[in-house]
Amino acid sequence: MSKDVIHVNGEDRVVREDTAKAYRGVNWMIISLIGFVVIVLIVAATFFMRAASDGEVKSPAAIENSNRR
């Protein structure tokens, strides 16, 4: 069986290749999940800031009446 080295808790460990691939896969999954959450939070914050900064609150009836004119 092929061996590979991974870095865990400040030390290098020699493990099987499939174990090393699984370890790296979990690390990438966590990094990708954190990145996705950060992007969603940025988009949501941008949306809410733009929605809150238009300065005018209209009821749905007022919006509908302004579209009919």
C-alpha positions in Angstrom: 0.0 0.0 0.0 1.1 3.5 -0.7 1.9 5.8 2.2 1.5 9.6 2.5 2.4 12.2 5.1 -0.2 14.5 6.7 0.3 17.3 9.2 -1.9 16.9 12.3 -1.6 18.9 15.6 1.9 20.2 14.7 3.4 16.8 13.8 3.8 14.8 10.6 2.1 11.4 10.5 2.6 8.7 7.9 -0.8 7.3 6.9 -2.2 5.3 4.0 -2.9 7.2 0.8 -6.7 6.9 1.1 -6.7 8.2 4.6 -4.6 11.2 3.5 -7.0 11.9 0.7 -9.9 11.8 3.0 -8.2 14.1 5.5 -7.4 16.6 2.8 -11.0 16.3 1.4 -12.5 17.1 4.8 -10.2 20.1 5.1 -11.2 21.4 1.7 -14.9 20.8 2.5 -14.6 22.9 5.7 -12.8 25.7 3.8 -15.3 25.7 1.0 -18.2 25.8 3.4 -16.8 28.7 5.3 -16.2 30.5 2.0 -19.8 29.9 0.9 -21.2 31.2 4.2 -19.0 34.3 3.9 -20.2 35.0 0.3 -23.8 34.5 1.3 -23.4 36.9 4.3 -21.9 39.5 2.0 -24.6 39.3 -0.5 -27.3 39.3 2.2 -25.8 42.3 3.9 -25.5 44.2 0.6 -29.2 43.4 -0.2 -30.4 44.6 3.2 -28.3 47.7 3.1 -29.6 48.7 -0.3 -33.2 47.8 0.7 -32.9 49.9 3.8 -31.2 52.9 2.1 -33.8 53.8 -0.6 -35.3 56.2 2.0 -39.0 55.6 1.2 -41.3 53.0 2.6 -44.3 52.2 0.4 -47.2 49.9 1.0 -47.9 47.3 -1.7 -51.1 49.2 -2.6 -49.2 52.4 -3.2 -46.7 50.5 -5.4 -49.5 49.0 -7.4 -51.2 52.3 -7.9 -48.0 54.0 -9.1 -47.5 51.2 -11.7 -51.0 51.7 -13.1 -50.5 55.4 -14.0 
